[in-house]
Amino acid sequence: MQHGFTGFAQWSDLLAYVASNAPLFYHAPLDYAPTRIRPFKVYKNGKVRIDPLSAGADCFTADPGHLGRFRRPLP
């Protein structure tokens, strides 16, 4: 785990965190460190629409298969 961040044990933990509007980060496979993202929609099927906050990247939809890539700052 990247220093200063922790992950989520279950998808339901991530969804609860998204609902809290707290800072959320995503660690893509080829990225050196997690980057800040903005989840802006949770679909009825539980998938989350993500804005990567980068002019060079498109919005994407994440599902439970992405769980290991999400990070939150340590308290």
BELZILIN-V743390 format. One record per residue. N is the residue number from 1. OMEGA is omega in radians with two decimals (none if undefined). NEAR is the number of other C-alpha atoms within 10 Angstrom. D_FIRST is the distance of its C-alpha to the first C-alpha in whole Angstrom. Layout:
BEGIN
n:N omega:OMEGA near:NEAR d_first:D_FIRST
n:N omega:OMEGA near:NEAR d_first:D_FIRST
END
This chain:
BEGIN
n:1 omega:3.14 near:11 d_first:0
n:2 omega:-3.13 near:12 d_first:4
n:3 omega:3.12 near:8 d_first:6
n:4 omega:-3.12 near:10 d_first:9
n:5 omega:3.01 near:15 d_first:7
n:6 omega:-3.12 near:15 d_first:7
n:7 omega:-3.12 near:19 d_first:8
n:8 omega:-3.12 near:16 d_first:11
n:9 omega:-3.07 near:10 d_first:13
n:10 omega:3.12 near:11 d_first:16
n:11 omega:3.12 near:18 d_first:17
n:12 omega:3.06 near:12 d_first:20
n:13 omega:3.11 near:12 d_first:17
n:14 omega:-3.13 near:20 d_first:16
n:15 omega:3.09 near:16 d_first:20
n:16 omega:3.13 near:10 d_first:21
n:17 omega:3.10 near:15 d_first:18
n:18 omega:3.14 near:18 d_first:20
n:19 omega:-3.12 near:12 d_first:23
n:20 omega:-3.12 near:9 d_first:22
n:21 omega:3.09 near:11 d_first:22
n:22 omega:-3.13 near:11 d_first:19
n:23 omega:-3.11 near:14 d_first:17
n:24 omega:-3.10 near:19 d_first:15
n:25 omega:-3.12 near:22 d_first:13
n:26 omega:3.14 near:22 d_first:12
n:27 omega:3.13 near:19 d_first:10
n:28 omega:-3.04 near:14 d_first:13
n:29 omega:-3.09 near:9 d_first:13
n:30 omega:3.13 near:6 d_first:15
n:31 omega:3.13 near:9 d_first:13
n:32 omega:-3.08 near:9 d_first:12
n:33 omega:3.08 near:14 d_first:10
n:34 omega:3.09 near:18 d_first:10
n:35 omega:-3.12 near:16 d_first:14
n:36 omega:3.09 near:18 d_first:16
n:37 omega:3.09 near:18 d_first:18
n:38 omega:3.03 near:18 d_first:21
n:39 omega:-3.07 near:23 d_first:21
n:40 omega:3.07 near:14 d_first:25
n:41 omega:2.99 near:15 d_first:26
n:42 omega:-3.13 near:16 d_first:25
n:43 omega:3.13 near:10 d_first:28
n:44 omega:-3.13 near:7 d_first:30
n:45 omega:3.07 near:7 d_first:28
n:46 omega:3.09 near:14 d_first:25
n:47 omega:-3.06 near:15 d_first:23
n:48 omega:3.08 near:20 d_first:22
n:49 omega:-3.00 near:17 d_first:24
n:50 omega:2.95 near:18 d_first:21
n:51 omega:-3.10 near:17 d_first:23
n:52 omega:3.09 near:18 d_first:20
n:53 omega:-3.14 near:14 d_first:22
n:54 omega:3.14 near:11 d_first:23
n:55 omega:-3.09 near:6 d_first:27
n:56 omega:-3.09 near:6 d_first:26
n:57 omega:3.13 near:9 d_first:24
n:58 omega:3.02 near:10 d_first:25
n:59 omega:3.13 near:15 d_first:24
n:60 omega:3.12 near:11 d_first:23
n:61 omega:-3.12 near:14 d_first:23
n:62 omega:3.09 near:17 d_first:20
n:63 omega:-3.10 near:12 d_first:20
n:64 omega:3.08 near:13 d_first:18
n:65 omega:3.12 near:8 d_first:17
n:66 omega:-3.00 near:13 d_first:15
n:67 omega:-3.09 near:17 d_first:13
n:68 omega:-3.13 near:16 d_first:10
n:69 omega:-3.12 near:16 d_first:10
n:70 omega:-3.13 near:22 d_first:11
n:71 omega:2.98 near:23 d_first:9
n:72 omega:3.13 near:19 d_first:11
n:73 omega:3.03 near:14 d_first:11
n:74 omega:3.14 near:9 d_first:11
n:75 omega:none near:6 d_first:15
END
